[in-house]
Amino acid sequence: MPIVVVLIARFGWVTIAQLKEARSYVIVGAFVLGAIFTPPDIISQFMLAVPLWLLYEAGILVAQLTMPKENKIGG
């Protein structure tokens, strides 16, 4: 997940701000995936959804750290 997030940010398909705005959709999507791919109990759903969400957040953090800084001198 972090690799995908970093790559789409590096290719310029999305900005860091757009990734942050999509955070609520990613959380809902992680819980939907957790509900689909786990047995029908809430513990298993959380055990899949929370790491997916944290990996997305880690991807945003790594993308922020690896994105080149804008040249603010000389426009």
Secondary structure, 3 states (H helix, E strand, C coil): CHHHHHHHHHCCCCCHHHHHHCHHHHHHHHHHHHHHHCCCCHHHHHHHHHHHHHHHHHHHHHHHHHCCCCCCCCC
